[in-house]
Amino acid sequence: MHLRMEEDEARSLLAVVTSYVVDNSGVSQDAKGRVRQWRTDHAEGTVKMAALADGMNEVIGAYIEAKTDRQVRRRGRYERTRSKK
């Protein structure tokens, strides 16, 4: 399975998570301000947002690959064919 988040999709996920932190976490006003600033620094079209989207894709891809490998090994019917990186 291959999953690739585009930058705007990663930005949408970022908005949901940071909004939840700001609204529901009970952190100080200073911490909320820092989260808001971090979100502003990662605005759509910035280099930081592009790097974040790439990082998210890398981590999600590694997670999916690891989970798939565990499921295949658990069933015991197949051997891993990909070489480790």
Buried (B, 14 or more C-beta within 10 A) or exposed (E): EEEEBEBEEBBEBBEEEBEEBBEEEEEEEEEBEEBBEEBEEBEEEBEEBBEBBEEBBEEBBEEEBEEEBEEBEEEEEEEEEEEEE
